[in-house]
Amino acid sequence: MRALLLFLITAVALVLQATIFDFIRIFGVKPDLVLLLVIFYGFIHGSKEGAYFGFLSGLFIDFLSGQYIGLNALSKMAVGYFVGLGETKLYKENIFIATIVSMVGTVIGQTIYYLLLLVTGIHIPFINGLFHVIIPIAVYNGIFTILLYGRFYRSSTRGLLRIREM
């Protein structure tokens, strides 16, 4: 049930990202809602779960886009793992900490994606990418963290998304 719900939330986030947020671009960028879900999930459930969810959601994006299969999977897996390292060290209930984690996680994820693009032969000047794509997406994701993290946290700890003990 939880896996199906996570899949549906990811699919809805991807549809919103590809449709509505295409029209609500700020400074030419839109939020990466799927990356934000991976960050939330990894931060709440730990690095192993975060990496697993990041890989699957990234692979889902890669298969739907049809471009460079594995780039999103690898970058989102790495982000899920890295933010999951803070699971036991950081206060997950604090929205300010969650916002900082989301913004840093977004910078890490977008930078990894940029580096993977370089490996495939696509060259974008790093300073241009940093100031025109990476940082604006991080700010955008930070704003969405303030709006969405509380609901996701409550659902992950007490609601439908929580991991039930056997």
C-alpha positions in Angstrom: 0.0 0.0 0.0 2.8 2.4 1.0 4.8 1.6 -2.2 1.7 2.2 -4.4 1.0 5.5 -2.6 4.6 6.6 -3.1 4.4 5.7 -6.7 1.2 7.7 -7.1 2.6 10.8 -5.3 5.7 10.6 -7.5 3.6 10.3 -10.7 1.5 13.3 -9.6 4.6 15.3 -8.8 6.0 14.5 -12.2 2.8 15.4 -14.0 2.6 18.8 -12.1 6.3 19.4 -12.8 5.8 18.8 -16.5 2.6 20.7 -17.0 1.5 23.4 -14.5 5.0 24.3 -13.3 6.1 24.7 -16.9 3.9 27.8 -16.9 5.0 29.1 -13.5 8.7 29.4 -14.1 10.7 31.8 -12.0 13.9 33.1 -13.5 13.4 30.4 -16.2 13.4 27.4 -13.8 10.8 25.3 -12.2 10.9 23.2 -9.0 12.1 19.7 -9.1 9.2 18.1 -7.2 10.4 14.5 -7.6 13.8 15.5 -6.2 12.0 17.2 -3.3 10.1 14.0 -2.6 13.4 12.0 -2.6 15.0 14.5 -0.2 12.0 14.4 2.2 11.9 10.6 2.1 15.6 10.2 2.6 15.8 12.7 5.4 12.9 11.1 7.3 13.7 7.4 6.6 17.5 7.3 6.3 20.1 6.8 3.6 19.3 3.3 2.5 15.6 4.0 2.0 16.4 7.4 0.5 18.9 5.9 -2.0 16.4 3.2 -3.0 13.5 5.6 -3.5 15.8 8.1 -5.3 17.0 5.4 -7.7 13.4 4.2 -8.5 11.9 7.6 -8.9 14.9 8.8 -11.0 14.6 5.7 -13.2 10.8 6.4 -13.6 11.7 9.9 -14.9 14.4 8.5 -17.1 12.1 6.0 -18.7 9.4 8.6 -19.3 11.7 11.2 -20.7 13.6 8.7 -22.9 16.8 10.6 -22.6 20.0 9.3 -21.1 18.6 6.5 -19.1 20.3 6.5 -15.6 21.2 10.2 -15.2 18.2 11.0 -13.0 18.4 7.6 -11.3 22.0 8.1 -10.3 21.7 11.7 -9.2 18.5 11.2 -7.2 19.9 8.0 -5.6 23.0 9.9 -4.5 20.9 12.7 -3.0 18.6 10.3 -1.2 21.6 8.6 0.3 23.4 11.9 1.3 20.4 13.5 2.9 19.5 10.3 4.6 22.8 10.5 6.5 21.3 13.3 8.5 18.3 11.1 9.6 19.7 10.5 13.1 21.8 13.6 13.4 19.4 16.3 12.6 16.1 17.4 14.1 13.6 16.3 11.4 10.6 18.0 12.9 12.1 21.5 12.4 10.9 23.1 9.2 14.0 25.4 9.1 16.4 22.4 9.2 14.3 20.6 6.6 14.4 23.7 4.3 18.2 23.9 4.6 18.5 20.2 3.9 16.2 20.5 0.9 18.2 23.4 -0.5 21.6 21.7 0.0 20.2 18.4 -1.3 19.0 20.2 -4.4 22.4 21.8 -5.0 24.0 18.4 -4.6 21.5 16.6 -6.9 21.7 19.2 -9.6 25.5 19.4 -9.4 25.7 15.6 -9.8 23.3 15.7 -12.7 25.4 18.5 -14.3 28.6 16.3 -13.8 26.8 13.3 -15.4 25.8 15.5 -18.3 29.5 16.3 -18.8 30.3 12.6 -18.9 27.8 12.2 -21.7 29.4 15.0 -23.7 27.0 17.8 -23.0 29.0 20.8 -21.9 27.3 23.7 -20.0 29.5 26.3 -18.4 29.5 25.6 -14.7 29.1 29.2 -13.5 26.2 29.6 -15.9 24.6 26.4 -14.7 25.2 27.2 -11.1 23.7 30.7 -11.1 21.0 30.3 -13.7 19.8 26.7 -12.9 21.1 25.1 -9.7 20.7 27.9 -7.2 17.3 29.1 -8.5 16.0 25.5 -8.3 17.4 25.2 -4.8 15.6 28.4 -3.7 12.4 27.2 -5.4 12.6 23.8 -3.7 13.2 25.6 -0.4 10.0 27.5 -0.8 8.1 24.4 -1.6 9.7 22.7 1.4 8.1 25.3 3.7 4.7 24.5 2.1 4.9 20.7 1.8 7.3 19.2 4.3 5.0 19.3 7.4 2.3 17.2 5.6 4.9 14.8 4.2 6.5 14.4 7.7 3.2 13.8 9.4 2.2 11.2 6.8 5.6 9.5 7.0 5.5 9.3 10.8 1.8 8.8 11.6 -0.1 8.5 8.4 -0.3 6.3 5.3 3.4 6.7 4.3 4.9 5.4 7.6 6.9 2.2 7.7 4.9 -0.3 9.7 6.9 -2.6 12.0 6.2 -6.3 11.6 
